[in-house]
């Protein structure tokens, strides 16, 4: 299964960055390969914000939609995502946020498996590169929205 991790230090408040990550409907505006997004459900349950959402990911003639279960734990400042439906046999990604001196350190870990074994092999070779591009997009977006320049 392809796995990758990325860590970034971004000049913004932790809450701003968390809200950016949870604003799933805006992903097509800035996340590479994200063609569409849709929120089906968004509800509070104690210290959790629970979201059910679709993301359509693709490039060129290839595109697919997968449904995710997104849990934001307000107490731990973490977001945990698993797949519910779509081309993924398995998906786990976890975001962690720590703020210090107007900077937020975000770590993002992804572990997934496609139903197509051949594509798993292809993705394993280029996945870290793709994840770095996605992290770059979130960092650039946060800097555009929240930077004090």
DSSP file (Angstrom, degrees, kcal/mol; ACC not computed):
  #  RESIDUE AA STRUCTURE BP1 BP2  ACC     N-H-->O    O-->H-N    N-H-->O    O-->H-N    TCO  KAPPA ALPHA  PHI   PSI    X-CA   Y-CA   Z-CA
    1    1 A X              0   0    0      0, 0.0   112,-0.2     0, 0.0     2,-0.2   0.000 360.0 360.0 360.0 132.4    0.0    0.0    0.0
    2    2 A X  E     +A  112   0A   0    110,-0.7   110,-2.3   109,-0.1     2,-0.3  -0.443 360.0 179.2 -64.3 134.1    1.3    3.4   -0.8
    3    3 A X  E     +A  111   0A   0    108,-0.2     2,-0.3    -2,-0.2   108,-0.2  -0.983   5.7 164.4-134.7 146.4    2.2    5.4    2.3
    4    4 A X  E     -A  110   0A   0    106,-2.2   106,-2.9    -2,-0.3     2,-0.3  -0.987  15.2-160.6-157.9 157.2    3.6    8.9    2.6
    5    5 A X  E     -A  109   0A   0     -2,-0.3     2,-0.3   104,-0.2   104,-0.2  -0.979   6.1-176.3-139.1 150.8    4.1   11.7    5.2
    6    6 A X  E     -A  108   0A   0    102,-1.9   102,-2.8    -2,-0.3     2,-0.4  -0.993   6.1-164.0-147.2 146.7    4.7   15.4    5.0
    7    7 A X  E     +A  107   0A   0     -2,-0.3     2,-0.3   100,-0.2   100,-0.2  -0.994  11.8 178.1-131.2 137.7    5.4   18.1    7.6
    8    8 A X  E     -A  106   0A   0     98,-2.5    98,-2.7    -2,-0.4     2,-0.6  -0.983  25.0-143.6-138.9 150.6    5.2   21.8    7.1
    9    9 A X  E     -A  105   0A   0     -2,-0.3     2,-0.4    96,-0.2    96,-0.2  -0.973  29.2-174.8-111.7 116.1    5.6   24.9    9.2
   10   10 A X  E     -A  104   0A   0     94,-2.8    94,-3.1    -2,-0.6     2,-1.5  -0.928  29.7-122.2-121.4 134.7    3.0   27.5    8.0
   11   11 A X  S    S+     0   0    0     -2,-0.4     2,-0.3    92,-0.2    92,-0.2  -0.586  76.1  82.6 -78.6  92.3    2.7   31.1    9.2
   12   12 A X  S    S-     0   0    0     -2,-1.5     2,-0.1    90,-0.4    -2,-0.1  -0.949  84.4 -76.0-173.4 169.0   -0.9   31.2   10.5
   13   13 A X     >  -     0   0    0     -2,-0.3     4,-1.9     1,-0.1     5,-0.2  -0.466  39.9-120.8 -74.8 149.4   -3.0   30.3   13.5
   14   14 A X  H  > S+     0   0    0      1,-0.2     4,-2.7     2,-0.2     5,-0.2   0.909 113.1  53.5 -56.7 -45.3   -3.8   26.7   14.1
   15   15 A X  H  > S+     0   0    0      1,-0.2     4,-2.5     2,-0.2    -1,-0.2   0.871 106.4  53.2 -61.0 -37.3   -7.6   27.4   13.9
   16   16 A X  H  > S+     0   0    0      2,-0.2     4,-1.9     1,-0.2    -1,-0.2   0.928 111.7  44.6 -62.9 -44.8   -7.2   29.1   10.5
   17   17 A X  H  X S+     0   0    0     -4,-1.9     4,-2.2     2,-0.2    -2,-0.2   0.896 112.5  51.0 -68.8 -40.3   -5.3   26.1    9.0
   18   18 A X  H  X S+     0   0    0     -4,-2.7     4,-2.3     1,-0.2    -1,-0.2   0.937 110.7  49.3 -61.0 -45.7   -7.8   23.6   10.5
   19   19 A X  H  X S+     0   0    0     -4,-2.5     4,-0.8     1,-0.2    -1,-0.2   0.866 108.8  53.6 -62.1 -36.1  -10.7   25.5    9.0
   20   20 A X  H >< S+     0   0    0     -4,-1.9     3,-0.6     1,-0.2    -1,-0.2   0.925 110.8  45.6 -62.6 -45.2   -8.9   25.6    5.6
   21   21 A X  H 3< S+     0   0    0     -4,-2.2    -2,-0.2     1,-0.2    -1,-0.2   0.865 113.3  50.0 -66.8 -36.1   -8.5   21.8    5.7
   22   22 A X  H 3< S+     0   0    0     -4,-2.3     2,-1.9     1,-0.2     3,-0.2   0.595  86.2  88.2 -80.0  -9.8  -12.1   21.3    6.8
   23   23 A X    X<  +     0   0    0     -4,-0.8     3,-2.0    -3,-0.6     4,-0.3  -0.419  53.5 161.4 -85.0  62.6  -13.4   23.6    4.0
   24   24 A X  G >   +     0   0    0     -2,-1.9     3,-1.7     1,-0.3     4,-0.3   0.782  61.1  66.9 -57.9 -34.7  -13.6   20.6    1.6
   25   25 A X  G 3  S+     0   0    0      1,-0.3    -1,-0.3    -3,-0.2     3,-0.3   0.694  98.7  53.8 -65.5 -17.0  -15.9   22.3   -0.8
   26   26 A X  G X> S+     0   0    0     -3,-2.0     3,-1.9     1,-0.2     4,-0.5   0.512  78.4  98.7 -93.6  -4.4  -13.2   24.7   -1.8
   27   27 A X  H X> S+     0   0    0     -3,-1.7     4,-3.2    -4,-0.3     3,-1.7   0.860  73.4  62.2 -51.9 -41.9  -10.6   22.0   -2.6
   28   28 A X  H 34 S+     0   0    0     -4,-0.3    -1,-0.3    -3,-0.3    -2,-0.1   0.760  96.7  62.5 -59.8 -20.1  -11.2   22.2   -6.4
   29   29 A X  H <4 S-     0   0    0     -3,-1.9    -1,-0.3     1,-0.1    -2,-0.2   0.763 128.6  -1.4 -73.4 -25.1  -10.0   25.8   -6.3
   30   30 A X  H << S+     0   0    0     -3,-1.7     2,-0.5    -4,-0.5    -2,-0.2   0.564  99.9  98.8-144.6 -13.8   -6.5   25.0   -5.1
   31   31 A X  S >< S-     0   0    0     -4,-3.2     3,-1.8    -5,-0.2   103,-0.1  -0.729  74.2-116.7 -87.4 123.7   -5.8   21.3   -4.5
   32   32 A X  T 3  S+     0   0    0     -2,-0.5     3,-0.1     1,-0.2    -1,-0.1  -0.278  95.2   8.8 -57.2 139.5   -4.0   19.6   -7.5
   33   33 A X  T 3  S+     0   0    0      1,-0.2    25,-2.6    24,-0.1     2,-0.8   0.404  93.2 126.1  72.3  -1.1   -6.0   16.9   -9.2
   34   34 A X  E <   +B   57   0A   0     -3,-1.8    23,-0.2    23,-0.2    -1,-0.2  -0.806  27.9 170.0 -91.2 112.7   -9.2   17.7   -7.2
   35   35 A X  E     -     0   0A   0     21,-3.0     2,-0.3    -2,-0.8    22,-0.2   0.760  61.1  -4.0 -93.8 -29.8  -11.9   18.2   -9.8
   36   36 A X  E     -B   56   0A   0     20,-1.3    20,-2.8     2,-0.0     2,-0.3  -0.988  55.1-166.7-159.7 160.0  -15.0   18.4   -7.5
   37   37 A X  E     -B   55   0A   0     -2,-0.3     2,-0.3    18,-0.2    18,-0.2  -0.991   2.6-172.7-150.9 153.0  -16.1   18.0   -4.0
   38   38 A X  E     -B   54   0A   0     16,-2.1    16,-2.8    -2,-0.3     2,-0.5  -0.971  15.7-145.2-151.1 132.2  -19.4   17.6   -2.2
   39   39 A X  E     +B   53   0A   0     -2,-0.3    14,-0.2    14,-0.2     3,-0.1  -0.866  17.8 174.6 -96.5 127.1  -20.4   17.6    1.5
   40   40 A X  E     +     0   0A   0     12,-3.1     2,-0.3    -2,-0.5    13,-0.2   0.772  68.9   9.9 -96.2 -36.1  -23.3   15.3    2.3
   41   41 A X  E     +B   52   0A   0     11,-1.5    11,-2.2     2,-0.0    -1,-0.4  -0.999  53.5 177.2-150.3 140.3  -23.4   15.6    6.1
   42   42 A X  E     +B   51   0A   0     -2,-0.3     2,-0.3     9,-0.2     9,-0.2  -0.904  21.9 154.8-146.2 113.8  -21.7   17.9    8.7
   43   43 A X  E     -B   50   0A   0      7,-2.6     7,-3.4    -2,-0.3     2,-0.4  -0.990  37.3-125.4-145.2 152.0  -22.6   17.5   12.3
   44   44 A X  E     +B   49   0A   0     -2,-0.3     2,-0.3     5,-0.2     5,-0.2  -0.747  23.2 176.7 -93.1 139.7  -21.2   18.1   15.8
   45   45 A X  E >   -B   48   0A   0      3,-2.9     3,-1.8    -2,-0.4     2,-0.3  -0.756  61.1 -65.2-144.6  93.8  -21.0   15.3   18.3
   46   46 A X  T 3  S-     0   0    0     -2,-0.3    -1,-0.2     1,-0.3     0, 0.0  -0.471 120.6  -9.1  64.1-125.5  -19.3   16.3   21.5
   47   47 A X  T 3  S+     0   0    0     -2,-0.3    27,-2.8    -3,-0.1    28,-0.5   0.297 123.6  89.1 -86.2   9.3  -15.7   17.1   20.8
   48   48 A X  E <   -BC  45  73A   0     -3,-1.8    -3,-2.9    25,-0.2     2,-0.5  -0.862  58.9-157.2-112.6 142.9  -16.0   15.8   17.2
   49   49 A X  E     -BC  44  72A   0     23,-2.2    23,-2.8    -2,-0.4     2,-0.5  -0.987  22.3-158.9-108.3 122.9  -17.0   17.4   14.0
   50   50 A X  E     +BC  43  71A   0     -7,-3.4    -7,-2.6    -2,-0.5     2,-0.4  -0.900  12.9 178.3-110.8 128.3  -18.2   14.7   11.6
   51   51 A X  E     -BC  42  70A   0     19,-2.8    19,-3.3    -2,-0.5     2,-0.5  -0.988  18.0-162.0-130.6 136.2  -18.3   15.2    7.9
   52   52 A X  E     +BC  41  69A   0    -11,-2.2   -12,-3.1    -2,-0.4   -11,-1.5  -0.986  32.0 162.2-112.7 124.0  -19.3   12.8    5.0
   53   53 A X  E     -BC  39  68A   0     15,-2.0    15,-3.5    -2,-0.5     2,-0.4  -0.969  34.1-136.5-144.6 154.4  -17.9   14.1    1.7
   54   54 A X  E     -BC  38  67A   0    -16,-2.8   -16,-2.1    -2,-0.3     2,-0.4  -0.886  15.3-168.1-105.9 143.0  -17.1   13.1   -1.8
   55   55 A X  E     -BC  37  66A   0     11,-2.1    11,-2.4    -2,-0.4     2,-0.6  -1.000   9.8-153.2-125.4 134.1  -13.9   14.1   -3.7
   56   56 A X  E     -BC  36  65A   0    -20,-2.8   -21,-3.0    -2,-0.4   -20,-1.3  -0.941  20.2-175.5-105.4 119.1  -13.5   13.7   -7.4
   57   57 A X  E     +BC  34  64A   0      7,-2.8     7,-2.6    -2,-0.6     2,-0.3  -0.885  17.6 125.3-115.5 141.6   -9.8   13.3   -8.2
   58   58 A X  E     - C   0  63A   0    -25,-2.6     2,-0.3    -2,-0.4     5,-0.3  -0.989  37.5-148.3-178.8 172.9   -8.3   13.0  -11.7
   59   59 A X  E >  S- C   0  62A   0      3,-2.5     3,-1.8    -2,-0.3     2,-0.1  -0.914  71.1 -28.3-157.9 129.8   -6.0   14.0  -14.4
   60   60 A X  T 3  S-     0   0    0     -2,-0.3     0, 0.0     1,-0.3     0, 0.0  -0.391 130.1 -13.8  61.6-133.7   -6.6   13.9  -18.1
   61   61 A X  T 3  S+     0   0    0     -2,-0.1     2,-0.6    -3,-0.1    -1,-0.3   0.581 120.7  89.0 -78.4  -7.3   -9.0   11.0  -19.0
   62   62 A X  E <   +C   59   0A   0     -3,-1.8    -3,-2.5     2,-0.0     2,-0.3  -0.800  48.6 144.3 -97.1 123.7   -8.7    9.4  -15.6
   63   63 A X  E     +C   58   0A   0     -2,-0.6     2,-0.3    -5,-0.3    -5,-0.3  -0.981  15.5 174.4-153.8 148.8  -11.0   10.5  -12.8
   64   64 A X  E     -C   57   0A   0     -7,-2.6    -7,-2.8    -2,-0.3     2,-0.4  -0.990  20.3-137.3-151.6 153.3  -12.8    8.9   -9.9
   65   65 A X  E     -C   56   0A   0     -2,-0.3     2,-0.4    -9,-0.3    22,-0.3  -0.934  18.9-175.2-115.3 134.8  -14.9    9.8   -7.0
   66   66 A X  E     -C   55   0A   0    -11,-2.4   -11,-2.1    -2,-0.4     2,-0.4  -0.985  19.2-134.3-130.7 146.2  -14.6    8.5   -3.5
   67   67 A X  E     -CD  54  85A   0     18,-2.1    17,-3.5    -2,-0.4    18,-1.3  -0.787  26.2-164.8 -97.8 136.2  -16.6    9.1   -0.4
   68   68 A X  E     -CD  53  83A   0    -15,-3.5   -15,-2.0    -2,-0.4     2,-0.6  -0.893  22.6-140.0-125.7 151.9  -14.9    9.8    2.9
   69   69 A X  E     -CD  52  82A   0     13,-3.1    13,-2.0    -2,-0.3     2,-0.5  -0.959  27.3-167.0-105.6 115.8  -15.7    9.9    6.6
   70   70 A X  E     -CD  51  81A   0    -19,-3.3   -19,-2.8    -2,-0.6     2,-0.5  -0.921   6.8-173.6-112.4 125.2  -13.9   12.9    8.1
   71   71 A X  E     -CD  50  80A   0      9,-2.6     9,-2.7    -2,-0.5     2,-0.6  -0.967   6.2-165.0-122.2 117.3  -13.6   13.3   11.9
   72   72 A X  E     -CD  49  79A   0    -23,-2.8   -23,-2.2    -2,-0.5     2,-0.8  -0.903   8.2-156.2-100.0 118.4  -12.2   16.4   13.4
   73   73 A X  E  >> -CD  48  78A   0      5,-3.0     5,-1.5    -2,-0.6     4,-1.2  -0.841   4.8-167.8 -95.4 105.8  -11.2   15.9   17.0
   74   74 A X  T  45S+     0   0    0    -27,-2.8    -1,-0.2    -2,-0.8   -26,-0.1   0.803  84.9  53.6 -65.8 -30.7  -11.3   19.4   18.6
   75   75 A X  T  45S+     0   0    0    -28,-0.5    -1,-0.2     1,-0.2   -27,-0.1   0.877 118.6  33.1 -73.0 -37.6   -9.6   18.3   21.8
   76   76 A X  T  45S-     0   0    0     -3,-0.2    21,-0.3     2,-0.2    -2,-0.2   0.478 100.3-128.8 -97.4  -4.0   -6.6   16.7   20.0
   77   77 A X  T  <5 +     0   0    0     -4,-1.2    20,-1.7     1,-0.2     2,-0.3   0.938  66.0 129.2  52.2  50.1   -6.5   19.2   17.0
   78   78 A X  E   < -DE  73  96A   0     -5,-1.5    -5,-3.0    18,-0.2     2,-0.4  -0.964  49.8-152.0-135.2 151.9   -6.4   16.3   14.6
   79   79 A X  E     -DE  72  95A   0     16,-2.1    16,-2.8    -2,-0.3     2,-0.5  -0.992  12.4-167.6-123.2 129.2   -8.4   15.2   11.5
   80   80 A X  E     -DE  71  94A   0     -9,-2.7    -9,-2.6    -2,-0.4     2,-0.4  -0.976   5.0-170.3-122.1 127.4   -8.8   11.6   10.7
   81   81 A X  E     +DE  70  93A   0     12,-2.9    12,-2.1    -2,-0.5     2,-0.3  -0.958   8.5 172.4-123.9 132.6  -10.1   10.5    7.3
   82   82 A X  E     -DE  69  92A   0    -13,-2.0   -13,-3.1    -2,-0.4     2,-0.2  -0.943  33.5-107.4-131.1 158.0  -11.2    7.0    6.1
   83   83 A X  E     +D   68   0A   0      8,-0.8   -15,-0.3    -2,-0.3     8,-0.2  -0.573  26.3 178.2 -86.2 148.3  -12.9    5.9    2.9
   84   84 A X  E     -     0   0A   0    -17,-3.5     2,-0.3     1,-0.4   -16,-0.2   0.650  68.4  -7.2-112.2 -32.0  -16.5    4.8    2.7
   85   85 A X  E    S+D   67   0A   0    -18,-1.3   -18,-2.1     0, 0.0    -1,-0.4  -0.986  88.0  61.6-162.3 157.9  -16.9    4.1   -1.0
   86   86 A X  S    S-     0   0    0     -2,-0.3   -20,-0.2   -20,-0.2    -3,-0.0  -0.802  95.8 -28.7 120.0-158.8  -15.1    4.4   -4.4
   87   87 A X  S    S+     0   0    0    -22,-0.3    28,-2.3    -2,-0.3     2,-0.5   0.463 103.7  97.9 -78.1  -0.9  -11.9    3.1   -6.0
   88   88 A X  E     - F   0 114A   0     26,-0.2    26,-0.3     1,-0.2     3,-0.2  -0.762  49.6-170.8 -95.3 129.4  -10.1    2.8   -2.7
   89   89 A X  E    S+     0   0A   0     24,-2.9     2,-0.3    -2,-0.5    25,-0.2   0.807  84.1   5.9 -77.3 -31.9   -9.8   -0.5   -1.0
   90   90 A X  E     + F   0 113A   0     23,-1.9    23,-2.7    -3,-0.1    -1,-0.3  -0.986  65.2 173.7-153.3 137.2   -8.3    1.3    2.0
   91   91 A X  E     + F   0 112A   0     -2,-0.3    -8,-0.8    21,-0.3     2,-0.4  -0.952   5.4 163.4-148.0 130.5   -7.7    4.9    3.0
   92   92 A X  E     +EF  82 111A   0     19,-2.4    19,-2.5    -2,-0.3     2,-0.4  -0.958   7.5 167.5-139.4 124.8   -6.4    6.4    6.2
   93   93 A X  E     -EF  81 110A   0    -12,-2.1   -12,-2.9    -2,-0.4     2,-0.4  -1.000  11.7-166.0-136.9 146.8   -5.1    9.9    6.5
   94   94 A X  E     -EF  80 109A   0     15,-2.3    15,-2.3    -2,-0.4     2,-0.4  -0.991   4.8-163.2-134.0 130.5   -4.4   11.9    9.6
   95   95 A X  E     -EF  79 108A   0    -16,-2.8   -16,-2.1    -2,-0.4     2,-0.4  -0.931   8.7-172.1-108.9 134.5   -3.7   15.6   10.0
   96   96 A X  E     -EF  78 107A   0     11,-2.2    11,-2.2    -2,-0.4     2,-0.4  -0.989   4.0-162.8-126.7 140.6   -2.1   16.9   13.2
   97   97 A X  E     + F   0 106A   0    -20,-1.7     2,-0.4    -2,-0.4     9,-0.2  -0.977  11.2 175.5-128.0 132.6   -1.7   20.6   14.0
   98   98 A X  E     - F   0 105A   0      7,-2.0     7,-3.6    -2,-0.4     2,-0.4  -0.992  15.9-152.1-136.4 128.5    0.5   22.3   16.6
   99   99 A X  E     + F   0 104A   0     -2,-0.4     2,-0.3     5,-0.3     5,-0.2  -0.819  20.8 162.4-104.6 139.3    0.8   26.1   17.0
  100  100 A X  E >   - F   0 103A   0      3,-3.1     3,-1.3    -2,-0.4    -2,-0.1  -0.892  68.5 -15.3-154.1 123.3    3.8   28.0   18.3
  101  101 A X  T 3  S-     0   0    0     -2,-0.3     3,-0.1     1,-0.3   -88,-0.0   0.906 127.0 -48.3  52.0  53.5    4.6   31.7   17.9
  102  102 A X  T 3  S+     0   0    0      1,-0.2   -90,-0.4   -91,-0.1     2,-0.4   0.612 120.7 105.1  63.8  14.1    2.1   32.4   15.1
  103  103 A X  E <   - F   0 100A   0     -3,-1.3    -3,-3.1   -92,-0.2     2,-0.5  -0.941  57.1-152.3-119.4 147.0    3.3   29.4   13.1
  104  104 A X  E     -AF  10  99A   0    -94,-3.1   -94,-2.8    -2,-0.4     2,-0.6  -0.979   5.3-149.2-120.7 126.0    1.4   26.1   12.8
  105  105 A X  E     -AF   9  98A   0     -7,-3.6    -7,-2.0    -2,-0.5     2,-0.5  -0.832  19.5-170.6 -90.0 123.2    3.2   22.8   12.3
  106  106 A X  E     -AF   8  97A   0    -98,-2.7   -98,-2.5    -2,-0.6     2,-0.4  -0.952   7.2-168.6-115.5 133.2    1.0   20.5   10.3
  107  107 A X  E     -AF   7  96A   0    -11,-2.2   -11,-2.2    -2,-0.5     2,-0.4  -0.970   3.3-169.2-119.3 140.4    1.8   16.8    9.7
  108  108 A X  E     -AF   6  95A   0   -102,-2.8  -102,-1.9    -2,-0.4     2,-0.4  -0.982   3.0-174.8-134.5 118.1   -0.1   14.8    7.2
  109  109 A X  E     -AF   5  94A   0    -15,-2.3   -15,-2.3    -2,-0.4     2,-0.4  -0.950   4.2-171.6-117.1 133.0    0.2   11.0    6.9
  110  110 A X  E     +AF   4  93A   0   -106,-2.9  -106,-2.2    -2,-0.4     2,-0.4  -0.983  11.4 173.2-128.8 136.6   -1.6    9.0    4.2
  111  111 A X  E     +AF   3  92A   0    -19,-2.5   -19,-2.4    -2,-0.4     2,-0.3  -0.968  21.2 152.4-138.7 119.1   -1.9    5.3    3.8
  112  112 A X  E     -AF   2  91A   0   -110,-2.3  -110,-0.7    -2,-0.4     2,-0.4  -0.965  29.2-157.3-147.5 163.7   -4.1    3.9    1.0
  113  113 A X  E     - F   0  90A   0    -23,-2.7   -24,-2.9    -2,-0.3   -23,-1.9  -0.977  15.8-143.8-143.4 128.5   -4.7    1.0   -1.4
  114  114 A X  E     - F   0  88A   0     -2,-0.4   -26,-0.2   -26,-0.3     6,-0.1  -0.489  23.3-122.2 -83.4 159.7   -6.6    1.1   -4.7
  115  115 A X  S    S+     0   0    0    -28,-2.3     2,-0.7    -2,-0.2   -27,-0.1   0.757  98.9  77.8 -72.5 -22.6   -8.7   -1.8   -5.8
  116  116 A X     >  -     0   0    0    -29,-0.3     4,-1.7     1,-0.2    -2,-0.2  -0.800  68.9-160.4 -91.4 112.3   -6.5   -2.0   -8.9
  117  117 A X  H  > S+     0   0    0     -2,-0.7     4,-1.6     1,-0.2    -1,-0.2   0.863  89.7  53.9 -62.1 -38.5   -3.2   -3.7   -8.0
  118  118 A X  H  > S+     0   0    0      1,-0.2     4,-2.0     2,-0.2    -1,-0.2   0.930 108.3  49.1 -62.2 -45.1   -1.4   -2.4  -11.1
  119  119 A X  H  > S+     0   0    0      1,-0.2     4,-3.1     2,-0.2    -1,-0.2   0.841 104.8  60.0 -64.4 -32.1   -2.3    1.2  -10.2
  120  120 A X  H  X S+     0   0    0     -4,-1.7     4,-2.3     2,-0.2    -1,-0.2   0.916 105.9  47.6 -58.6 -43.1   -1.1    0.6   -6.6
  121  121 A X  H  X S+     0   0    0     -4,-1.6     4,-1.0     2,-0.2    -2,-0.2   0.925 114.2  46.3 -64.3 -45.3    2.4   -0.2   -8.0
  122  122 A X  H >X S+     0   0    0     -4,-2.0     4,-0.9     1,-0.2     3,-0.6   0.931 114.3  47.8 -62.1 -46.7    2.3    2.9  -10.2
  123  123 A X  H >X S+     0   0    0     -4,-3.1     4,-1.6     1,-0.2     3,-0.6   0.857 102.2  63.0 -65.2 -36.4    1.1    5.1   -7.4
  124  124 A X  H 3< S+     0   0    0     -4,-2.3     4,-0.4     1,-0.2    -1,-0.2   0.843 103.1  51.0 -58.7 -33.1    3.6    3.8   -4.9
  125  125 A X  H << S+     0   0    0     -4,-1.0    -1,-0.2    -3,-0.6    -2,-0.2   0.787 123.6  25.4 -76.3 -27.8    6.4    5.2   -7.0
  126  126 A X  H <X S+     0   0    0     -4,-0.9     4,-2.0    -3,-0.6    -2,-0.2   0.347  91.7  99.3-118.5   6.0    5.0    8.7   -7.4
  127  127 A X  H  X S+     0   0    0     -4,-1.6     4,-2.8     1,-0.2     5,-0.2   0.898  80.4  52.4 -68.5 -41.1    2.9    9.2   -4.3
  128  128 A X  H  > S+     0   0    0     -4,-0.4     4,-2.4     1,-0.2    -1,-0.2   0.911 110.3  51.0 -60.3 -40.4    5.3   11.1   -2.2
  129  129 A X  H  > S+     0   0    0      2,-0.2     4,-1.9     1,-0.2    -1,-0.2   0.926 111.8  47.0 -59.9 -45.5    5.8   13.6   -5.0
  130  130 A X  H  X S+     0   0    0     -4,-2.0     4,-1.9     1,-0.2    -2,-0.2   0.892 111.4  50.5 -64.3 -40.9    2.0   14.0   -5.3
  131  131 A X  H  X S+     0   0    0     -4,-2.8     4,-2.7     1,-0.2    -1,-0.2   0.888 108.0  53.3 -65.7 -38.7    1.6   14.4   -1.6
  132  132 A X  H  X S+     0   0    0     -4,-2.4     4,-2.5    -5,-0.2    -1,-0.2   0.898 108.0  51.1 -61.3 -40.2    4.3   17.1   -1.6
  133  133 A X  H  X S+     0   0    0     -4,-1.9     4,-1.9     2,-0.2    -2,-0.2   0.889 110.8  48.1 -64.2 -39.3    2.4   19.0   -4.4
  134  134 A X  H  X S+     0   0    0     -4,-1.9     4,-2.1     2,-0.2    -2,-0.2   0.923 111.7  49.2 -66.9 -44.2   -0.8   18.8   -2.3
  135  135 A X  H  X S+     0   0    0     -4,-2.7     4,-2.6     1,-0.2    -2,-0.2   0.903 109.3  53.3 -61.2 -40.8    1.0   20.1    0.8
  136  136 A X  H  X S+     0   0    0     -4,-2.5     4,-2.9     1,-0.2    -1,-0.2   0.902 107.8  51.5 -58.0 -41.5    2.5   22.9   -1.3
  137  137 A X  H  X S+     0   0    0     -4,-1.9     4,-2.3     2,-0.2    -2,-0.2   0.898 110.7  46.4 -65.9 -41.5   -1.0   23.8   -2.4
  138  138 A X  H  X S+     0   0    0     -4,-2.1     4,-2.5     2,-0.2    -1,-0.2   0.910 114.1  48.8 -66.4 -41.0   -2.3   24.0    1.2
  139  139 A X  H  X S+     0   0    0     -4,-2.6     4,-2.4     2,-0.2    -2,-0.2   0.933 112.6  47.3 -64.5 -45.0    0.7   26.0    2.3
  140  140 A X  H  X S+     0   0    0     -4,-2.9     4,-2.4     1,-0.2    -2,-0.2   0.918 113.0  49.2 -61.9 -43.9    0.3   28.4   -0.6
  141  141 A X  H  X S+     0   0    0     -4,-2.3     4,-2.3     2,-0.2    -2,-0.2   0.914 111.3  49.2 -62.6 -43.7   -3.4   28.8    0.0
  142  142 A X  H  X S+     0   0    0     -4,-2.5     4,-3.0     1,-0.2     5,-0.4   0.903 111.5  49.4 -62.5 -42.1   -2.8   29.4    3.8
  143  143 A X  H  X S+     0   0    0     -4,-2.4     4,-1.6     1,-0.2    -1,-0.2   0.894 111.4  49.3 -65.6 -39.3   -0.2   32.0    3.0
  144  144 A X  H  < S+     0   0    0     -4,-2.4    -2,-0.2    -5,-0.2    -1,-0.2   0.908 120.6  35.9 -64.0 -41.6   -2.5   33.8    0.5
  145  145 A X  H  < S+     0   0    0     -4,-2.3    -2,-0.2    -5,-0.2    -1,-0.2   0.843 132.9  20.0 -81.8 -35.1   -5.4   33.9    3.0
  146  146 A X  H  < S+     0   0    0     -4,-3.0    -3,-0.2    -5,-0.2    -2,-0.2   0.531  83.3 120.0-120.5  -8.2   -3.7   34.4    6.3
  147  147 A X     <  -     0   0    0     -4,-1.6  -135,-0.1    -5,-0.4    -4,-0.0  -0.301  54.5-141.9 -65.4 145.4   -0.2   35.9    5.8
  148  148 A X              0   0    0      1,-0.2    -1,-0.1  -137,-0.1    -5,-0.0  -0.043 360.0 360.0 -97.4  30.7    0.4   39.3    7.3
  149  149 A X              0   0    0      0, 0.0    -1,-0.2     0, 0.0    -2,-0.1   0.488 360.0 360.0 -83.9 360.0    2.6   40.7    4.5
